[in-house]
Amino acid sequence: METTPEIIQKTAEHLASMSSDVLQIFIDDATLEVEDLNVSEDNKQRLIRYYATHLATLKAQTVKREKMDVMETEYNVNTNAVGFDTTPYGQEYSRLLKKLTKRNNINLMVL
């Protein structure tokens, strides 16, 4: 099943208000990243879904607290995390990518 903006919105409820056009940009970017991987089409779609959701979540940055008097906004961001670890979707993308692209390498030495 091909990844669509609607699937992304169902995967992450906090993205329900993000426009389909913006979500499609993230889907297109994620597709470019995974299209050449040597994995099944179903697994490519899983990777695309999690990567696109990760990118959209980074853009959305959920507001934790707003103060209106002297405008102040605080976002729910893990400051210790970097890269894919910054969202649960990025963590799942990273886990799947490692699992699906792991090669069973056999080291042989010819004598």
N, C-alpha and C positions, 0 to 999 in steps of 0.2 A: 504494500500500500504506500503510495507516494505521500511524502510529508507536505502538509498544507498549513496555511496560517491557522485554520480552525483546529487542526490537531495540536499545534503548538499552544493555542489558547486553552485547550482541554488538558494539556500536560501541565501547564502552569497557570493557575487561575489569576495570579497577579498580572498576567499579560492580556487578560480579557479586553481591556480598554485600548490596547495598542492596535493601531490600524493594520489591516491585512497587508497593505502595501509595504509598510515598514517590516513586518514579520517576513514577508516574501524576500526582502533584501537579505535578511539573516539566513533564510533557507537557501538562497542562491549562493551566498558566501560559504555556508557549510557544505553545500553540494560540491563546490569546487575543491574543497579540502579533502573530501573522501572519495570522489568519483574514480580515482585511479587505484584505490586500495584493492587488493586481491581478496575480497570477501564477497559473500553472497549479496544479492540485491536487497533482501530483507534486512540483513545486517547493516548494509549501507544506509538504509532508511532509518534504522535505529540510531546510528551514529549521527546522521544529519539532524534528526529530531532533537537529540540531546545537545549537540553543538549549537544549533540555531537557538534553542531555548536558553542555553548559557549566554550566548551573545545578546539576546534580547533582554535577559535579566540584568546583565551588566548595564545596558542602556536605561532600563526602568529604575534601577536602584531604589528599592522600596523605602519610603520615608518612614523613619522610626518616630520622629518628633518634629513638630514645627512650632516656632515661637513667633507670634505676629507683631509684637510691639517694636522690637528692633530685629526685623526679619532674620530669623535663624532657622536653618533646616539641618536636621541630623538624619543621616541615612543608615540603614541596617547593612553595614559592610564589615566583614571580618578583616581587620587590618593586618592580621598575622598571615593571612592566606595570600597566595600569589597564583597567577595563571588560572588553570582550570580548577584549582582548589577554592576559588572565590565563590563558587556556587555549587549546589548539590548536582546540578545538571552537568556542569563541567567535570565534576568528580566522576559522575557516571560515564560520561563520554570518554574520559581518560582510562577508566577501568575497562570499558568495552574495547577500546582501541588496543590496549595492551593484550587483552585476552584474544581478540580476533586476529591480530597480526603477529602473534608470537610464533616464531618459527621453531620447529624441532630440529635444531642444528646438531649434526653429528660431526664431530671432529675426527678425521681419519688421517693417519700418517702412513705414507707408503715407504716401506724400507727396501 
